[in-house]
Amino acid sequence: MKFRLQLFEFEDLPWFPKVIRAGMMDYLRFTISLLRIYQPIVPLLREALVRTGQPHLLELCAGAGGGTEGVWRSLRAAGLPDVRVTLSDLYPQPAAWQLLHERTQGGISFAPAPVDATAVPTGLVGFRTVFSAFHHFPSAAAEAMLADAVRQNAGIGVFEGAGKHWYELLLAWLVLPVVQLLTTPFIRPFSLSRLFFTYIIPLIPLCTIWDGTVSLLRMYPPAQLLALARRADPEGQFQWQAGKVRNPLTRSEVTYLIGWPRVTEQTPAAARPRRGYLAT
């Protein structure tokens, strides 16, 4: 699918019940982590962190933090033992984030206040990542997010856990709802409301099916991602690349855009990578 439709998703609506949004986010976190959806992008992130000398990931639009722990552990195993992650979102999920914080002994922390990904507070530093969320932003807001990273000289990686294929719509309609019904009792932290709105009044699975379908239709393919990056960075201050990588376990694809500041003779010394700051 090369086209893009800007339809609405329930989880984007300010009035959408928090308990339903949290249930959807918990399911996505569980599934993404279980299937290790984002493992194929670990080499891309490792290269970006080494090139920028940045030991810290700032995850924007983190939702419930799906896949973050697996990526963090893989980066540590790949020779970056000091890497840390800060989770942030416009709609913070502190209950889910606290679980990750405890399991990683503080390797993953979080910003408890709402964070606008298009205007990140200067006090929140790190190489920015966006997992499974960039499609939520219409082109003007998506461009603003990238422009804010360029303006603050912060590298950024955008990752979507799909390749934008028609068969992925069938998975969203026929397979993933069954997986959701089978796995919900095993999702932690345990929640009676999640069980109620999954099995008694099934708002969580119904809204997940709708949002999953719309997510695929709203995704930016690689060519559009690069076009957004060029508009956000008209002076070419960043090095950008976009494409798709395949997960060998699930055969699914991850669509990505990643960029980091170019180092030139005019780059201020304070903004240059600190060589040796990360183990390579």
Backbone as CSV, one residue per row, in Angstrom:
resi,resn,N_x,N_y,N_z,CA_x,CA_y,CA_z,C_x,C_y,C_z
1,MET,0.843,-1.186,0.000,0.000,0.000,0.000,0.882,1.242,0.000
2,LYS,0.812,2.031,-1.038,1.624,3.233,-1.130,0.841,4.490,-0.754
3,PHE,-0.481,4.360,-0.635,-1.283,5.515,-0.259,-1.396,5.605,1.254
4,ARG,-1.920,6.736,1.731,-2.083,6.961,3.163,-3.408,7.649,3.419
5,LEU,-4.183,7.138,4.385,-5.458,7.732,4.764,-5.366,8.218,6.206
6,GLN,-5.731,9.487,6.440,-5.660,10.058,7.781,-7.019,9.915,8.479
7,LEU,-7.356,8.657,8.857,-8.579,8.397,9.604,-8.314,8.562,11.100
8,PHE,-9.356,8.464,11.905,-9.171,8.642,13.348,-8.919,7.302,14.026
9,GLU,-8.191,7.359,15.146,-8.020,6.205,16.034,-8.605,6.569,17.392
10,PHE,-9.258,5.619,18.011,-9.898,5.877,19.293,-8.911,6.380,20.340
11,GLU,-7.724,5.782,20.368,-6.778,6.129,21.428,-6.261,7.554,21.313
12,ASP,-6.478,8.214,20.151,-6.055,9.599,19.978,-7.061,10.594,20.529
13,LEU,-8.282,10.155,20.772,-9.355,11.074,21.151,-9.225,11.458,22.626
14,PRO,-9.216,12.751,22.945,-9.028,13.178,24.346,-10.092,12.634,25.295
15,TRP,-11.319,12.428,24.790,-12.403,11.962,25.655,-12.425,10.445,25.824
16,PHE,-11.577,9.724,25.104,-11.610,8.268,25.118,-11.302,7.774,26.534
17,PRO,-12.094,6.843,27.076,-11.900,6.394,28.468,-10.486,5.870,28.726
18,LYS,-9.885,6.338,29.797,-8.512,5.941,30.123,-8.386,4.444,30.335
19,VAL,-9.404,3.832,30.926,-9.318,2.404,31.219,-9.287,1.575,29.933
20,ILE,-9.996,2.013,28.900,-9.973,1.291,27.615,-8.646,1.532,26.910
21,ARG,-8.175,2.783,26.918,-6.884,3.089,26.302,-5.775,2.283,26.979
22,ALA,-5.781,2.234,28.307,-4.746,1.494,29.025,-4.797,0.008,28.689
23,GLY,-6.019,-0.554,28.566,-6.151,-1.965,28.200,-5.599,-2.252,26.823
24,MET,-5.853,-1.355,25.874,-5.311,-1.512,24.523,-3.796,-1.417,24.529
25,MET,-3.253,-0.442,25.270,-1.807,-0.265,25.333,-1.129,-1.467,26.000
26,ASP,-1.762,-2.004,27.042,-1.195,-3.177,27.708,-1.130,-4.375,26.768
27,TYR,-2.180,-4.563,25.965,-2.182,-5.670,25.009,-1.088,-5.487,23.961
28,LEU,-0.957,-4.269,23.440,0.083,-4.022,22.432,1.469,-4.247,23.026
29,ARG,1.676,-3.776,24.264,2.976,-3.999,24.916,3.263,-5.485,25.039
30,PHE,2.279,-6.250,25.484,2.459,-7.682,25.681,2.777,-8.380,24.354
31,THR,2.010,-8.065,23.313,2.182,-8.737,22.020,3.500,-8.361,21.358
32,ILE,3.811,-7.061,21.350,5.059,-6.611,20.731,6.260,-7.226,21.437
33,SER,6.186,-7.301,22.761,7.292,-7.886,23.525,7.388,-9.391,23.296
34,LEU,6.227,-10.078,23.282,6.219,-11.522,23.102,6.796,-11.924,21.750
35,LEU,6.421,-11.197,20.693,6.864,-11.529,19.336,8.192,-10.873,18.969
36,ARG,8.734,-10.063,19.870,10.020,-9.391,19.626,10.000,-8.645,18.284
37,ILE,8.940,-7.890,18.093,8.702,-7.222,16.814,9.860,-6.317,16.417
38,TYR,10.431,-5.613,17.404,11.413,-4.587,17.058,12.869,-5.031,17.192
39,GLN,13.109,-6.300,17.357,14.495,-6.765,17.422,15.304,-6.460,16.151
40,PRO,14.710,-6.483,14.947,15.520,-6.219,13.750,16.119,-4.820,13.686
41,ILE,15.599,-3.864,14.482,16.132,-2.503,14.368,17.241,-2.250,15.383
42,VAL,17.586,-3.239,16.197,18.642,-3.049,17.196,19.966,-2.623,16.551
43,PRO,20.417,-3.246,15.446,21.667,-2.779,14.824,21.598,-1.322,14.361
44,LEU,20.430,-0.884,13.870,20.277,0.506,13.448,20.423,1.449,14.643
45,LEU,19.772,1.088,15.747,19.853,1.925,16.938,21.266,1.927,17.521
46,ARG,21.907,0.765,17.500,23.260,0.692,18.037,24.192,1.612,17.261
47,GLU,24.087,1.570,15.930,24.935,2.442,15.114,24.661,3.912,15.424
48,ALA,23.379,4.267,15.573,23.032,5.655,15.854,23.596,6.113,17.194
49,LEU,23.507,5.258,18.217,24.020,5.625,19.533,25.535,5.767,19.520
50,VAL,26.209,4.883,18.814,27.673,4.964,18.729,28.091,6.214,17.966
51,ARG,27.412,6.496,16.850,27.770,7.659,16.042,27.549,8.973,16.787
52,THR,26.505,9.028,17.602,26.197,10.260,18.329,26.848,10.317,19.705
53,GLY,27.429,9.206,20.161,28.021,9.178,21.489,26.996,9.346,22.591
54,GLN,25.760,8.944,22.326,24.646,9.162,23.252,24.295,7.859,23.968
55,PRO,24.375,7.825,25.300,24.067,6.595,26.029,22.612,6.493,26.477
56,HIS,21.772,7.414,25.999,20.422,7.536,26.542,19.403,7.560,25.405
57,LEU,18.372,6.735,25.512,17.241,6.781,24.588,16.082,7.502,25.259
58,LEU,15.476,8.429,24.553,14.262,9.095,25.007,13.123,8.614,24.114
59,GLU,12.269,7.754,24.669,11.174,7.207,23.878,9.962,8.123,23.965
60,LEU,9.550,8.658,22.823,8.375,9.505,22.725,7.162,8.649,22.382
61,CYS,5.974,9.122,22.766,4.729,8.395,22.428,4.849,6.932,22.831
62,ALA,5.324,6.687,24.044,5.723,5.340,24.451,4.558,4.401,24.697
63,GLY,3.331,4.915,24.870,2.226,4.027,25.188,2.531,3.271,26.472
64,ALA,2.393,1.959,26.423,2.723,1.135,27.594,4.151,0.596,27.541
65,GLY,4.946,1.049,26.559,6.345,0.630,26.497,6.554,-0.708,25.828
66,GLY,5.699,-1.067,24.876,5.806,-2.354,24.206,7.110,-2.519,23.444
67,GLY,7.861,-3.577,23.731,9.105,-3.868,23.026,10.318,-3.166,23.582
68,THR,10.113,-2.165,24.445,11.242,-1.360,24.918,12.236,-2.181,25.721
69,GLU,11.734,-3.016,26.599,12.643,-3.808,27.433,13.507,-4.732,26.583
70,GLY,12.914,-5.384,25.586,13.682,-6.274,24.725,14.751,-5.543,23.949
71,VAL,14.429,-4.362,23.417,15.413,-3.556,22.686,16.531,-3.111,23.629
72,TRP,16.153,-2.669,24.824,17.151,-2.231,25.812,18.109,-3.366,26.153
73,ARG,17.586,-4.555,26.409,18.452,-5.692,26.759,19.338,-6.081,25.577
74,SER,18.804,-6.013,24.364,19.598,-6.369,23.187,20.717,-5.366,22.951
75,LEU,20.461,-4.087,23.186,21.510,-3.078,23.044,22.622,-3.300,24.070
76,ARG,22.247,-3.651,25.291,23.252,-3.946,26.316,24.089,-5.158,25.912
77,ALA,23.427,-6.180,25.366,24.148,-7.386,24.939,25.027,-7.118,23.725
78,ALA,24.694,-6.053,22.963,25.450,-5.728,21.751,26.624,-4.791,22.027
79,GLY,27.000,-4.646,23.295,28.183,-3.858,23.616,27.912,-2.463,24.131
80,LEU,26.672,-2.173,24.510,26.340,-0.861,25.070,25.782,-1.057,26.484
81,PRO,26.615,-1.430,27.433,26.123,-1.810,28.765,25.543,-0.659,29.562
82,ASP,25.855,0.589,29.187,25.398,1.736,29.967,24.149,2.399,29.398
83,VAL,23.593,1.818,28.353,22.444,2.460,27.716,21.252,2.490,28.671
84,ARG,20.541,3.615,28.677,19.358,3.802,29.510,18.215,4.323,28.642
85,VAL,17.000,4.183,29.151,15.809,4.601,28.417,14.915,5.414,29.341
86,THR,14.369,6.514,28.808,13.324,7.264,29.496,12.060,7.217,28.643
87,LEU,10.966,6.727,29.222,9.687,6.641,28.520,8.895,7.935,28.738
88,SER,8.194,8.379,27.682,7.357,9.574,27.805,6.176,9.444,26.862
89,ASP,5.122,10.187,27.165,3.925,10.125,26.330,3.032,11.322,26.676
90,LEU,2.190,11.709,25.710,1.198,12.740,25.987,0.166,12.229,26.983
91,TYR,-0.057,10.902,26.960,-0.944,10.244,27.929,-0.111,9.225,28.710
92,PRO,0.559,9.653,29.773,1.470,8.756,30.511,0.763,7.504,31.035
93,GLN,1.521,6.392,31.064,1.025,5.113,31.579,1.921,4.670,32.743
94,PRO,1.895,5.373,33.865,2.858,5.096,34.943,2.759,3.694,35.525
95,ALA,1.571,3.089,35.554,1.450,1.736,36.117,2.248,0.733,35.290
96,ALA,2.108,0.804,33.961,2.857,-0.097,33.087,4.341,0.234,33.113
97,TRP,4.681,1.511,33.146,6.083,1.930,33.130,6.796,1.542,34.411
98,GLN,6.107,1.613,35.538,6.734,1.250,36.809,7.151,-0.214,36.807
99,LEU,6.346,-1.059,36.150,6.687,-2.477,36.037,7.993,-2.644,35.265
100,LEU,8.158,-1.912,34.165,9.389,-1.983,33.387,10.570,-1.421,34.189
101,HIS,10.322,-0.348,34.915,11.377,0.258,35.740,11.911,-0.743,36.764
102,GLU,11.010,-1.472,37.388,11.413,-2.446,38.407,12.117,-3.645,37.784
103,ARG,11.609,-4.121,36.643,12.214,-5.306,36.018,13.616,-5.032,35.484
104,THR,13.887,-3.791,35.152,15.199,-3.452,34.585,16.112,-2.782,35.607
105,GLN,15.726,-2.821,36.890,16.526,-2.213,37.956,16.897,-0.760,37.630
106,GLY,15.947,-0.028,37.064,16.166,1.388,36.792,16.744,1.681,35.424
107,GLY,17.046,0.649,34.642,17.566,0.883,33.296,16.557,1.596,32.416
108,ILE,15.280,1.350,32.684,14.194,2.057,32.012,13.480,2.902,33.058
109,SER,13.463,4.205,32.840,12.763,5.125,33.729,11.668,5.825,32.921
110,PHE,11.007,6.797,33.524,9.924,7.458,32.786,9.716,8.884,33.279
111,ALA,9.144,9.689,32.391,8.756,11.063,32.715,7.274,11.050,33.073
112,PRO,6.909,11.337,34.300,5.514,11.196,34.724,4.565,12.234,34.145
113,ALA,5.070,13.409,33.744,4.214,14.455,33.189,4.010,14.247,31.690
114,PRO,2.888,14.734,31.130,2.662,14.610,29.682,3.774,15.290,28.882
115,VAL,4.172,14.662,27.778,5.225,15.204,26.918,4.700,15.281,25.489
116,ASP,4.751,16.474,24.909,4.363,16.705,23.522,5.557,16.372,22.634
117,ALA,5.407,15.381,21.770,6.524,14.923,20.944,6.949,15.942,19.899
118,THR,6.113,16.931,19.613,6.473,17.967,18.635,7.195,19.140,19.290
119,ALA,7.250,19.167,20.614,7.938,20.244,21.339,8.457,19.669,22.652
120,VAL,9.498,18.868,22.561,10.027,18.157,23.725,10.747,19.136,24.649
121,PRO,10.456,19.101,25.945,11.183,19.984,26.882,12.692,19.770,26.787
122,THR,13.424,20.856,26.873,14.882,20.772,26.707,15.543,19.923,27.794
123,GLY,14.869,19.750,28.927,15.443,18.945,29.994,15.403,17.457,29.734
124,LEU,14.616,17.032,28.742,14.541,15.611,28.382,15.506,15.355,27.235
125,VAL,16.635,14.758,27.550,17.678,14.572,26.550,17.782,13.103,26.167
126,GLY,18.428,12.842,25.037,18.662,11.480,24.586,18.342,11.325,23.124
127,PHE,18.787,10.228,22.548,18.428,9.890,21.176,16.955,9.499,21.175
128,ARG,16.153,10.190,20.400,14.704,10.014,20.454,14.261,8.810,19.633
129,THR,13.318,8.065,20.171,12.734,6.944,19.441,11.218,7.047,19.496
130,VAL,10.586,6.562,18.444,9.123,6.518,18.366,8.751,5.143,17.827
131,PHE,8.143,4.306,18.663,7.742,2.962,18.262,6.227,2.905,18.096
132,SER,5.784,2.442,16.940,4.357,2.162,16.689,3.463,3.378,16.900
133,ALA,3.985,4.581,16.689,3.175,5.761,16.990,3.284,6.880,15.966
134,PHE,4.276,6.860,15.096,4.471,7.985,14.184,3.278,8.170,13.254
135,HIS,2.598,7.076,12.927,1.450,7.163,12.020,0.297,7.951,12.618
136,HIS,0.289,8.154,13.936,-0.776,8.927,14.574,-0.738,10.390,14.145
137,PHE,0.398,10.849,13.663,0.580,12.266,13.388,0.323,12.593,11.921
138,PRO,-0.582,13.532,11.633,-0.714,14.014,10.253,0.596,14.653,9.811
139,SER,0.744,14.873,8.512,2.051,15.248,7.963,2.631,16.503,8.612
140,ALA,1.799,17.506,8.891,2.332,18.745,9.483,2.901,18.473,10.874
141,ALA,2.186,17.671,11.693,2.667,17.362,13.037,3.869,16.426,12.988
142,ALA,3.862,15.458,12.047,5.005,14.552,11.904,6.262,15.324,11.523
143,GLU,6.098,16.271,10.601,7.225,17.111,10.212,7.703,17.952,11.392
144,ALA,6.754,18.447,12.204,7.130,19.244,13.374,7.924,18.416,14.379
145,MET,7.559,17.126,14.540,8.301,16.262,15.448,9.746,16.108,14.996
146,LEU,9.942,15.868,13.703,11.292,15.715,13.171,12.060,17.034,13.246
147,ALA,11.361,18.143,12.961,12.016,19.454,13.009,12.461,19.806,14.416
148,ASP,11.675,19.391,15.418,12.059,19.658,16.805,13.332,18.899,17.157
149,ALA,13.460,17.663,16.655,14.689,16.893,16.891,15.887,17.575,16.236
150,VAL,15.697,18.058,15.010,16.784,18.762,14.319,17.147,20.035,15.069
151,ARG,16.133,20.789,15.483,16.360,22.058,16.185,17.141,21.848,17.482
152,GLN,16.854,20.746,18.178,17.544,20.476,19.442,18.768,19.576,19.266
153,ASN,19.123,19.305,17.997,20.314,18.513,17.695,20.265,17.137,18.350
154,ALA,19.058,16.569,18.384,18.849,15.252,18.992,18.515,14.250,17.890
155,GLY,19.309,13.188,17.762,19.000,12.161,16.781,17.634,11.555,17.048
156,ILE,17.034,10.965,16.006,15.692,10.408,16.155,15.523,9.183,15.270
157,GLY,14.828,8.180,15.794,14.484,6.984,15.029,12.995,6.731,15.138
158,VAL,12.355,6.553,13.999,10.915,6.289,13.923,10.731,4.866,13.416
159,PHE,9.986,4.035,14.157,9.855,2.621,13.822,8.390,2.194,13.894
160,GLU,7.919,1.561,12.835,6.549,1.040,12.778,6.616,-0.471,12.567
161,GLY,5.894,-1.230,13.385,5.992,-2.686,13.351,5.173,-3.346,12.277
162,ALA,5.251,-2.831,11.062,4.536,-3.401,9.918,5.200,-2.918,8.634
163,GLY,4.892,-3.589,7.537,5.444,-3.213,6.243,4.441,-2.536,5.337
164,LYS,3.206,-2.312,5.859,2.121,-1.682,5.107,1.746,-2.525,3.887
165,HIS,1.322,-3.769,4.178,0.863,-4.695,3.153,-0.608,-5.033,3.388
166,TRP,-1.295,-5.421,2.300,-2.714,-5.753,2.420,-2.950,-6.945,3.339
167,TYR,-2.070,-7.936,3.298,-2.297,-9.126,4.125,-2.235,-8.798,5.610
168,GLU,-1.561,-7.691,5.970,-1.500,-7.299,7.366,-2.867,-6.845,7.877
169,LEU,-3.727,-6.366,6.967,-5.096,-6.040,7.362,-5.855,-7.298,7.752
170,LEU,-5.644,-8.383,7.007,-6.299,-9.646,7.356,-5.836,-10.155,8.717
171,LEU,-4.560,-9.986,9.004,-4.053,-10.369,10.322,-4.733,-9.551,11.422
172,ALA,-4.904,-8.259,11.170,-5.530,-7.385,12.165,-6.985,-7.767,12.407
173,TRP,-7.661,-8.274,11.383,-9.082,-8.611,11.509,-9.315,-10.031,12.026
174,LEU,-8.466,-10.992,11.599,-8.774,-12.399,11.830,-7.883,-13.090,12.869
175,VAL,-6.639,-12.691,12.958,-5.688,-13.409,13.810,-5.461,-12.697,15.137
176,LEU,-5.138,-11.407,15.083,-4.781,-10.693,16.309,-5.920,-10.641,17.330
177,PRO,-7.197,-10.537,16.913,-8.266,-10.589,17.929,-8.305,-11.911,18.690
178,VAL,-8.031,-13.011,18.000,-7.999,-14.311,18.674,-6.836,-14.354,19.665
179,VAL,-5.688,-13.835,19.239,-4.526,-13.778,20.127,-4.851,-12.938,21.357
180,GLN,-5.555,-11.837,21.149,-5.907,-10.967,22.271,-6.796,-11.684,23.284
181,LEU,-7.771,-12.431,22.802,-8.670,-13.157,23.704,-7.931,-14.253,24.468
182,LEU,-6.939,-14.859,23.837,-6.207,-15.945,24.476,-5.163,-15.445,25.474
183,THR,-4.609,-14.284,25.234,-3.473,-13.835,26.049,-3.837,-12.842,27.146
184,THR,-4.999,-12.222,27.072,-5.347,-11.169,28.037,-5.194,-11.605,29.493
185,PRO,-5.570,-12.830,29.899,-5.405,-13.210,31.316,-3.956,-13.230,31.790
186,PHE,-3.006,-13.270,30.846,-1.592,-13.373,31.225,-0.871,-12.029,31.228
187,ILE,-1.590,-10.966,30.873,-0.978,-9.641,30.818,-0.804,-9.101,32.229
188,ARG,0.372,-8.544,32.503,0.664,-7.947,33.791,1.002,-6.463,33.613
189,PRO,0.662,-5.603,34.583,0.024,-5.942,35.850,-1.429,-6.375,35.663
190,PHE,-1.893,-7.276,36.557,-3.249,-7.810,36.460,-4.276,-6.694,36.654
191,SER,-5.393,-6.790,35.892,-6.430,-5.759,35.983,-7.797,-6.383,35.751
192,LEU,-8.698,-6.233,36.739,-10.068,-6.719,36.567,-10.797,-5.939,35.483
193,SER,-10.526,-4.659,35.381,-11.193,-3.854,34.357,-10.803,-4.308,32.953
194,ARG,-9.535,-4.742,32.785,-9.108,-5.245,31.477,-9.872,-6.507,31.115
195,LEU,-10.067,-7.391,32.068,-10.842,-8.607,31.816,-12.298,-8.259,31.493
196,PHE,-12.874,-7.337,32.249,-14.278,-6.967,32.053,-14.502,-6.393,30.661
197,PHE,-13.609,-5.459,30.232,-13.802,-4.791,28.944,-13.199,-5.580,27.779
198,THR,-12.736,-6.795,28.068,-12.330,-7.712,26.996,-13.370,-8.796,26.785
199,TYR,-13.884,-9.381,27.884,-14.755,-10.552,27.763,-16.240,-10.265,28.023
200,ILE,-16.571,-9.301,28.854,-17.968,-9.009,29.167,-18.518,-7.940,28.229
201,ILE,-17.889,-6.795,28.231,-18.197,-5.736,27.259,-16.924,-5.543,26.436
202,PRO,-16.827,-6.130,25.260,-15.537,-6.242,24.556,-15.094,-4.954,23.846
203,LEU,-15.045,-3.864,24.579,-14.618,-2.607,23.972,-13.127,-2.616,23.630
204,ILE,-12.315,-3.254,24.472,-10.874,-3.261,24.214,-10.550,-3.990,22.904
205,PRO,-11.030,-5.227,22.668,-10.707,-5.866,21.386,-11.334,-5.167,20.186
206,LEU,-12.556,-4.656,20.306,-13.197,-3.984,19.172,-12.447,-2.710,18.797
207,CYS,-12.073,-1.925,19.795,-11.328,-0.699,19.506,-9.924,-1.014,18.996
208,THR,-9.349,-2.131,19.475,-8.031,-2.539,18.990,-8.084,-2.919,17.517
209,ILE,-9.132,-3.631,17.105,-9.291,-3.997,15.692,-9.395,-2.750,14.825
210,TRP,-10.219,-1.783,15.267,-10.370,-0.551,14.488,-9.046,0.218,14.414
211,ASP,-8.430,0.425,15.566,-7.193,1.209,15.579,-6.069,0.503,14.828
212,GLY,-6.026,-0.845,14.903,-5.010,-1.576,14.160,-5.181,-1.420,12.659
213,THR,-6.425,-1.449,12.194,-6.709,-1.258,10.776,-6.314,0.141,10.325
214,VAL,-6.740,1.137,11.102,-6.439,2.521,10.746,-4.936,2.792,10.808
215,SER,-4.253,2.157,11.756,-2.802,2.343,11.860,-2.098,1.981,10.561
216,LEU,-2.483,0.859,9.976,-1.871,0.443,8.715,-2.175,1.438,7.590
217,LEU,-3.399,1.938,7.568,-3.776,2.888,6.517,-3.100,4.242,6.708
218,ARG,-2.746,4.583,7.950,-2.121,5.875,8.236,-0.599,5.826,8.154
219,MET,-0.014,4.637,8.087,1.444,4.525,8.078,2.068,5.248,6.894
220,TYR,3.230,5.848,7.138,4.022,6.467,6.070,4.981,5.428,5.499
221,PRO,4.959,5.164,4.191,5.986,4.297,3.603,7.328,5.014,3.586
222,PRO,8.431,4.290,3.334,9.768,4.899,3.436,9.954,6.165,2.613
223,ALA,9.432,6.198,1.386,9.620,7.384,0.544,8.969,8.613,1.179
224,GLN,7.796,8.441,1.766,7.126,9.562,2.420,7.852,9.968,3.694
225,LEU,8.422,9.004,4.411,9.201,9.331,5.600,10.408,10.203,5.246
226,LEU,11.093,9.840,4.171,12.244,10.638,3.746,11.822,12.027,3.296
227,ALA,10.671,12.126,2.640,10.177,13.432,2.206,9.876,14.318,3.414
228,LEU,9.275,13.740,4.457,9.021,14.494,5.683,10.332,14.968,6.312
229,ALA,11.324,14.074,6.335,12.613,14.425,6.936,13.288,15.563,6.177
230,ARG,13.217,15.542,4.874,13.860,16.605,4.083,13.175,17.949,4.294
231,ARG,11.847,17.926,4.455,11.142,19.181,4.721,11.445,19.680,6.140
232,ALA,11.600,18.747,7.085,11.909,19.135,8.457,13.357,19.592,8.618
233,ASP,14.205,19.202,7.696,15.646,19.475,7.773,16.119,20.051,6.445
234,PRO,15.620,21.241,6.061,15.926,21.775,4.728,17.399,22.078,4.510
235,GLU,18.143,22.321,5.572,19.565,22.638,5.424,20.448,21.394,5.463
236,GLY,19.846,20.216,5.600,20.611,18.981,5.587,21.551,18.821,6.767
237,GLN,21.100,19.243,7.951,21.949,19.128,9.135,22.076,17.682,9.620
238,PHE,21.104,16.838,9.231,21.079,15.444,9.681,21.369,14.499,8.514
239,GLN,21.878,13.347,8.851,21.991,12.240,7.907,20.785,11.337,8.105
240,TRP,19.994,11.093,7.050,18.747,10.337,7.158,18.811,9.064,6.328
241,GLN,18.133,8.033,6.794,17.912,6.837,5.991,16.561,6.240,6.371
242,ALA,15.915,5.608,5.406,14.605,4.999,5.638,14.535,3.700,4.858
243,GLY,13.688,2.796,5.321,13.551,1.513,4.635,12.731,0.544,5.455
244,LYS,12.939,-0.743,5.198,12.257,-1.799,5.920,13.263,-2.884,6.276
245,VAL,13.090,-3.482,7.447,13.891,-4.641,7.845,12.934,-5.742,8.277
246,ARG,13.340,-6.985,8.061,12.463,-8.121,8.330,12.846,-8.824,9.620
247,ASN,11.829,-9.215,10.368,12.031,-10.007,11.579,12.148,-11.478,11.175
248,PRO,13.315,-12.114,11.382,13.472,-13.506,10.936,12.588,-14.488,11.691
249,LEU,12.143,-14.110,12.896,11.314,-15.004,13.694,9.876,-15.034,13.179
250,THR,9.290,-13.849,12.970,7.874,-13.764,12.585,7.685,-13.504,11.105
251,ARG,8.767,-13.188,10.392,8.721,-12.817,8.965,7.990,-11.503,8.743
252,SER,7.683,-10.793,9.811,7.056,-9.480,9.689,8.130,-8.432,9.388
253,GLU,7.688,-7.266,8.957,8.606,-6.192,8.609,8.461,-5.018,9.571
254,VAL,9.544,-4.263,9.713,9.528,-3.009,10.448,9.920,-1.907,9.472
255,THR,9.085,-0.897,9.370,9.372,0.274,8.547,10.051,1.318,9.431
256,TYR,11.104,1.963,8.913,11.859,2.863,9.779,12.334,4.108,9.053
257,LEU,12.542,5.146,9.840,13.271,6.357,9.456,14.214,6.653,10.606
258,ILE,15.467,6.925,10.314,16.429,7.219,11.368,17.365,8.318,10.889
259,GLY,17.699,9.216,11.810,18.578,10.317,11.443,19.370,10.809,12.639
260,TRP,20.574,11.328,12.361,21.410,11.880,13.426,22.204,13.053,12.860
261,PRO,22.689,13.935,13.724,23.397,15.132,13.246,24.676,14.771,12.498
262,ARG,24.882,15.474,11.406,26.150,15.348,10.697,27.220,16.101,11.484
263,VAL,28.422,15.586,11.498,29.549,16.256,12.147,30.378,16.917,11.058
264,THR,30.481,18.236,11.132,31.263,19.004,10.165,32.275,19.862,10.913
265,GLU,33.094,20.563,10.169,34.070,21.441,10.805,33.385,22.584,11.544
266,GLN,32.140,22.894,11.126,31.421,23.991,11.765,30.622,23.533,12.982
267,THR,30.550,22.216,13.219,29.789,21.719,14.355,30.461,22.131,15.662
268,PRO,29.707,22.811,16.569,30.316,23.195,17.850,30.854,21.975,18.593
269,ALA,31.972,22.157,19.276,32.605,21.030,19.972,31.660,20.393,20.973
270,ALA,30.816,21.207,21.622,29.906,20.674,22.639,28.852,19.760,22.041
271,ALA,28.586,19.932,20.734,27.537,19.143,20.084,28.090,17.905,19.391
272,ARG,29.421,17.743,19.412,30.010,16.594,18.730,29.948,15.353,19.613
273,PRO,29.899,14.162,18.980,29.896,12.924,19.765,31.127,12.821,20.643
274,ARG,30.942,12.302,21.831,32.057,12.059,22.754,32.596,10.672,22.516
275,ARG,33.617,10.559,21.716,34.172,9.258,21.329,34.592,8.486,22.570
276,GLY,34.242,7.226,22.609,34.599,6.387,23.733,33.611,6.455,24.861
277,TYR,32.579,7.334,24.745,31.590,7.461,25.821,30.756,6.189,25.923
278,LEU,30.525,5.556,24.758,29.844,4.270,24.749,30.837,3.180,24.394
279,ALA,30.655,2.001,24.981,31.510,0.867,24.604,31.132,0.425,23.201
280,THR,32.134,0.214,22.353,31.869,-0.224,20.985,32.578,-1.535,20.706
